[in-house]
Amino acid sequence: MKKFLIVTTMAAAIGCTADLDTEDIKVADYKDGKECAVSLTFDDSMKEHYTIVAPELEKRGFRGTFWMCGGWMPAEPQYDTTHFTWAESKEMSDKGHEMSNHSWSHPNMTTLSEDELKEQIRKNDEAILANLGKPSTTFCFPYNAYNDTVLAEVMKGRIGARLKEFWLGGQHSPKEYLQKQIEDALAAGSWIVGMTHGINYGYDCYEDASEFTDFLDYLKSLEDRIWVGTFRDVAAYTAVAKGISLDISKDGKEITVVPATNLDRTLYETPLTLEVNTDGKKIKAQQDGKALEASYRNGKAYITFCPFGGAVTLK
């Protein structure tokens, strides 16, 4: 499999310039110009997510999305060793993992009354915000069960909900199956979302926990091509990338790119990647008086910028 060398540097420190054309500039489909995106998600607040999953992800520089049911979080941990605590979820959140809403008590939400549905969502949202200091901006349906009414209620004030996934765990996920999911995503340039629950016990657990870490190692070997991001981060990036317009103008060797989007910054705040065809030459980039970070690959520059910020200048 072809591999690419990614060299990251501060664009402001680069001295040479390139004669750019406006048609050579666009927003990359995924962060840093990666070919596809993979989100690893874990359901049901299981203790192993804290003791095994999060540490293994962190070893490889990855972060995951953990769907929590507040009603299952143990008030007395000594009597429930199967679920992580609010304090442990706060620790995971502080390390960059996404901790998000999986309903309060894991009912089939398509069977609930309107008031019950709202209560399952509201109660968990409030508990997450109170305990983690961050709002839940995504959602995962218990039993993957939803209809148009449930989806509409869930999506109020949210970036996205998990509607489609591939199995990560146990007998559902032999090595060949998992690798094919990744190969297909690379070929299609798509975003795929993995789902599992247990590692050593519980629903869809692995026959051997090394199968989980082996898959993480496989993803790590492809990190120059794949963005492994939280569900929230990829959902926000793809939404803003689709909803942004770029007003591009040129004056001599300098190009000005003015981004504009109508999306709510408080909800969708995320850095985007500007893809610039430079024929291998280095460029300088600034936004709001600050130098922008760039990486170079295959004759293109990939520049991280704020879609809600001011004009980006390239020269």
C-alpha positions in Angstrom: 0.0 0.0 0.0 1.4 3.4 -1.0 2.4 5.6 1.9 3.0 9.3 1.9 5.4 11.3 4.0 3.6 14.2 5.8 5.9 17.1 6.8 4.2 19.6 9.2 5.7 23.1 9.8 4.6 26.6 10.5 3.7 28.3 7.2 5.0 31.6 8.5 8.5 30.2 8.8 8.7 29.3 5.1 10.5 31.7 2.8 9.8 30.8 -0.8 6.5 31.5 -2.6 4.4 30.0 -5.3 2.3 31.7 -8.1 -1.1 30.3 -7.1 -4.3 30.3 -9.1 -7.7 30.7 -7.5 -9.0 27.4 -9.0 -6.3 25.5 -7.1 -8.0 26.2 -3.8 -10.9 24.3 -2.1 -11.9 22.9 1.3 -10.6 19.4 1.8 -13.3 16.7 2.3 -11.6 15.6 5.6 -9.2 17.0 8.1 -5.6 17.4 6.8 -6.7 16.2 3.4 -7.2 12.6 4.6 -8.9 10.2 2.2 -11.7 9.1 4.5 -12.8 9.3 8.1 -13.4 6.6 10.8 -15.1 7.2 14.1 -14.9 4.6 16.9 -17.9 4.6 19.1 -18.7 2.6 22.3 -22.1 2.2 23.8 -23.5 1.9 27.3 -21.0 3.4 29.8 -19.1 0.2 30.3 -16.3 0.1 32.8 -13.9 -1.4 30.2 -14.3 1.8 28.2 -12.5 3.6 30.9 -10.0 0.9 31.9 -9.2 -0.5 28.4 -10.6 1.3 25.5 -9.7 4.9 26.3 -6.1 4.1 27.3 -5.6 2.0 24.2 -6.9 4.7 21.9 -4.7 7.3 23.7 -1.6 5.2 23.1 -2.1 5.5 19.4 -3.1 9.2 19.4 -6.8 8.4 18.8 -9.9 9.6 20.6 -13.3 7.9 20.8 -16.9 8.6 21.3 -18.6 7.1 24.3 -22.4 7.0 24.4 -23.5 7.3 28.1 -26.8 6.4 29.9 -26.9 8.6 33.0 -29.3 6.3 34.7 -26.7 3.6 34.6 -23.8 5.6 36.0 -23.2 4.1 39.5 -23.8 6.3 42.5 -22.0 3.6 44.6 -19.2 2.2 42.4 -18.4 -0.6 44.9 -21.7 -2.2 44.0 -21.5 -1.8 40.2 -18.1 -2.7 38.7 -19.6 -2.9 35.1 -20.1 0.8 34.4 -17.8 3.8 34.7 -18.6 6.7 37.0 -19.2 10.3 36.4 -15.8 11.2 37.7 -14.2 8.7 35.3 -16.3 10.1 32.4 -15.0 13.6 33.3 -11.4 12.3 33.2 -12.1 10.8 29.8 -13.7 14.0 28.5 -10.7 16.0 29.8 -8.4 13.8 27.7 -10.3 14.7 24.5 -12.8 11.8 24.2 -16.4 12.6 23.3 -18.9 11.7 26.0 -22.4 11.9 24.6 -26.1 11.1 25.0 -27.4 7.6 24.7 -30.7 8.4 26.6 -31.1 8.3 30.3 -32.1 4.7 30.8 -31.8 3.0 27.4 -35.4 2.5 26.4 -36.6 1.8 22.8 -37.4 5.4 22.1 -39.9 4.6 19.4 -42.3 3.2 22.1 -42.3 6.3 24.3 -44.9 9.0 24.6 -43.9 12.5 23.6 -43.2 13.6 27.2 -41.2 10.4 28.0 -39.1 10.9 24.9 -38.3 14.5 25.8 -37.5 13.4 29.4 -35.0 10.7 28.3 -33.1 13.3 26.2 -33.3 16.2 28.5 -32.4 14.4 31.7 -29.2 12.9 30.2 -28.2 16.2 28.5 -28.5 18.0 31.8 -26.5 15.3 33.7 -23.7 15.4 31.1 -23.5 19.2 31.2 -23.5 19.3 35.0 -20.9 16.6 35.5 -18.6 17.2 32.5 -19.0 20.9 32.0 -19.6 20.3 28.2 -22.9 19.9 26.4 -23.8 16.7 24.4 -24.1 17.7 20.8 -24.6 14.3 19.3 -26.9 11.3 20.0 -27.0 7.5 19.8 -30.3 5.6 19.8 -30.7 2.7 22.2 -31.1 -0.5 20.2 -30.5 1.7 17.1 -34.2 2.2 17.1 -35.7 5.5 15.8 -38.3 7.0 13.5 -38.9 10.4 12.0 -40.5 11.7 15.2 -37.7 10.5 17.5 -35.0 11.8 15.1 -36.6 15.2 14.8 -36.7 15.6 18.6 -33.2 14.3 19.1 -31.7 16.6 16.5 -32.8 19.8 18.2 -29.6 21.7 19.1 -27.4 18.8 17.8 -24.8 18.3 15.1 -25.7 14.7 14.4 -26.9 11.3 15.5 -25.5 7.8 14.7 -27.8 6.4 12.0 -25.5 3.8 10.4 -22.6 1.8 11.8 -20.4 -1.2 11.3 -19.7 -3.8 14.0 -16.4 -3.6 15.8 -16.9 -6.3 18.4 -16.6 -10.0 18.8 -17.9 -12.6 16.4 -19.4 -9.9 14.2 -15.9 -8.6 13.4 -13.3 -11.0 12.1 -10.1 -9.3 10.9 -11.0 -9.7 7.2 -14.4 -8.0 7.8 -12.9 -5.0 9.6 -10.2 -4.4 7.1 -12.7 -4.6 4.3 -14.7 -1.8 6.0 -11.6 0.4 5.9 -10.6 -0.5 2.4 -14.1 0.3 1.1 -14.1 3.6 3.0 -10.8 4.5 1.4 -12.0 3.6 -2.0 -15.3 5.6 -1.6 -13.8 8.5 0.3 -16.5 8.0 2.9 -17.0 8.5 6.7 -17.7 5.3 8.5 -18.7 4.8 12.2 -17.7 1.7 14.2 -19.8 0.4 17.1 -19.1 -1.9 20.0 -20.0 -2.5 23.6 -17.9 -4.9 25.6 -14.3 -5.9 25.2 -14.0 -8.9 27.5 -17.6 -9.2 28.7 -21.1 -8.2 27.7 -22.9 -7.7 24.4 -20.7 -8.2 21.3 -17.5 -8.6 23.3 -14.4 -10.0 21.7 -13.3 -13.6 21.9 -9.8 -12.3 22.4 -9.2 -8.6 23.4 -6.1 -8.6 21.2 -8.5 -8.5 18.2 -9.5 -5.0 19.3 -5.9 -3.7 19.8 -4.8 -5.3 16.5 -7.5 -3.4 14.7 -6.3 -0.2 16.3 -2.8 -1.0 15.2 -4.1 -1.5 11.6 -5.8 1.9 11.7 -2.6 3.5 13.1 -0.6 2.0 10.2 -2.9 4.0 7.8 -3.1 7.3 9.7 -1.5 9.1 6.8 -4.6 8.3 4.8 -7.4 8.0 7.4 -8.7 10.6 9.9 -9.7 8.8 13.1 -11.9 11.4 14.8 -14.7 11.5 17.3 -18.2 11.4 16.0 -18.8 15.0 16.9 -15.6 16.3 15.2 -16.2 14.5 11.9 -19.9 15.4 11.9 -19.1 19.1 12.5 -16.3 19.1 10.0 -18.4 17.6 7.2 -21.4 19.8 7.9 -19.3 23.0 7.8 -17.3 21.9 4.8 -20.6 21.4 2.9 -22.1 24.6 4.2 -19.2 27.0 3.6 -18.6 29.3 0.7 -15.2 30.8 -0.2 -14.9 34.2 -1.8 -11.5 33.9 -3.5 -9.6 36.9 -5.1 -6.1 37.4 -6.4 -3.8 40.4 -6.3 -0.4 39.6 -7.8 1.1 36.7 -5.9 -1.3 37.0 -3.0 -4.6 35.3 -2.8 -7.3 36.2 -0.4 -9.9 33.6 0.7 -12.9 34.9 2.7 -14.9 32.0 4.3 -18.6 32.4 5.0 -21.1 30.0 6.6 -24.6 30.5 8.2 -24.1 27.6 10.6 -24.2 28.3 14.4 -20.6 28.9 15.6 -21.4 27.9 19.2 -22.5 24.5 17.9 -20.3 23.9 14.9 -17.0 25.4 15.9 -14.3 23.3 14.2 -11.1 23.9 12.2 -11.3 23.1 8.5 -8.5 22.3 6.1 -7.9 24.4 3.0 -6.4 22.3 0.1 -4.1 24.3 -2.2 -2.4 22.9 -5.3 1.1 24.4 -5.1 3.0 21.9 -7.3 5.1 21.1 -4.4 6.1 24.7 -3.5 5.8 26.1 -0.1 3.5 29.0 0.8 2.8 31.4 3.6 -0.7 31.5 5.1 -2.3 33.9 7.7 -5.7 34.5 9.2 -6.7 37.2 11.6 -3.0 38.2 12.0 -1.8 34.8 12.9 0.3 32.3 10.9 -1.5 29.1 9.9 -0.1 25.6 10.2 0.3 23.7 6.9 1.3 20.3 5.8 2.5 19.2 2.4 1.8 16.1 0.4 1.5 15.1 -3.2 2.2 18.6 -4.5 -0.5 20.1 -2.3 -0.6 22.2 0.8 -3.1 21.5 3.6 -3.8 24.5 5.7 -5.8 24.5 9.0 -8.1 27.6 9.3 -11.1 28.8 11.2 -14.3 28.8 9.0 -15.8 31.4 11.3 -12.8 33.7 11.2 -11.6 36.4 8.9 -9.9 36.3 5.5 -7.1 33.8 4.8 -4.2 35.2 2.9 -1.9 33.0 0.8 1.3 33.9 -0.9 
